[in-house]
């Protein structure tokens, strides 16, 4: 079975803290993505990566950075967490073999910044 | 910039009825995806529509794509309670880097009552 694993299901941090969200996939997928999901706004793309050490900004990259040192792992970093970054964060991955490839999601990390 | 709009955003219907969820997108996007999300769970891929006129069906759900009208529909036939969920459509946004970031609609929260 396809597996995208996010390290924490719930996380509570304080304003100004540096926060790391980790995502690991076991399917040898080339492409990995970070989204945030907010009520009434749907999913918004933060960053994505199409290969190791490669990254592209999505729609809302401000306040975030990412790291992809190994193919299976894609980390989202909040350099200095703020309350408006309280959200559900979803990691996803897929192969880069063609347009029909499905996107597989992790179970999400609910981050609260106090 | 690709924009994806779903309607309705909220739908309450009775079991046994038929209904359609609409997904409009703003620029050329010849790939359209449908996802389902149950409360507290992550997103599950339902359909990938790749070309104009594409139609896919699974059980009581049928999705179609009209690229000329920039419209996709998700039709529910003889609804049952188990189909209660939030449904998202997503369009394709080409980055030029080899990966594609999906742009999601805000989701349609569907409640099916006995």
Interface residues (C-beta under 8 A of the other chain):
Chain A: X30 X31 X33 X35 X40 X41 X42 X43 X44 X45 X48 X49 X50 X51 X54 X56 X58 X59 X90 X92 X96 X99 X100 X101 X102 X103 X104 X105 X106 X107 X108
Chain B: X31 X33 X41 X42 X43 X44 X45 X48 X50 X88 X90 X92 X93 X95 X97 X98 X99 X100 X101 X102 X103 X104 X105 X106 X107
